[in-house]
Amino acid sequence: MTEREDEKIEKKRIRGAHVTTVLSIATVLFLLCVQGLMLGYTGKVSDYVKENIGFTLMIKEYTREKDILDMKEIIDRSPYVKSSRYISKEEAAKELQEDLGQDFIAFLGYNPLLPSIEIHLKADYTHQDSIAKFEDGLTRYHLVKELYYQPDLIRLVNDNVAKISFWLGIASLFILIVAVYLISNTMRLLIYSKRFTINTMQLVGATPAFIRRPFIRKSMLQGFSGALIAILIAAMLLFYLHQKAPGIINSQDMGMVAGVFLLVLLTGILFTWISAWISVNKYLKMRNSERIYY
């Protein structure tokens, strides 16, 4: 076998090792990316559920509509409230007739329903202590009869959201640890194959900083490449989900998605840099005989 053929084989082997390293990094960073997106969308779903819990403010009978609308305007300015809707006696009767499928007013001879304001709170204010303060402020109005809502449902939603967030946080931490370990191990094996090159550079008088530089530069490039591949695959997955379910992603989510992608990119660069630095320093401190076995 000629020297040129040996050189070609060596270049192919190095190129294959580089591709394998990048793909290994991309795989673990993709898992980290997916977990980060799941954690972000858990918060979105949680807020959506909380903000769709209904609070019905029952108004006393014979209250003037103008007074009700004035109070509604005050309620809308509250930092607690996301939205509200005034429901007159007639509208309430019409909705109930549609639900029951029969004209109960004709049977009773009058409309027994009261006017009301349907309120949806912001997600941050759907905890029991905030609701209690909000309820106390509303019931001070002389035209308010009562505030109707389901405290058990709110308690159940908050408890379930807390549990889901906790376990997703644990899973995210576990995947981050696995990602760091796999990236570190990949860099260690890559530099292990170059341990004799490090020794040769030391023998000719190269400084530790000079020896580290190409290894760290190459490892950061591999981390950057792996992160880009992971982000590209995750973006394609999000695009596919958006095509199948258009409402799942909107413009308001772009900040969260961009944050996750940036975190994955920084993780890929940072941990490959740290791993390469530690691994190269390990071999810089070894004696010649130790490099054969370690």
Secondary structure as UniProt FT lines:
FT   HELIX           3..51
FT   STRAND          55..59
FT   TURN            61..62
FT   HELIX           65..76
FT   TURN            79..80
FT   STRAND          81..87
FT   HELIX           89..100
FT   HELIX           104..108
FT   STRAND          116..121
FT   HELIX           123..125
FT   HELIX           128..138
FT   TURN            139..140
FT   TURN            142..143
FT   STRAND          144..148
FT   HELIX           151..192
FT   TURN            193..194
FT   HELIX           195..203
FT   TURN            204..205
FT   HELIX           208..244
FT   HELIX           246..248
FT   HELIX           251..253
FT   HELIX           254..284
FT   HELIX           288..293
//
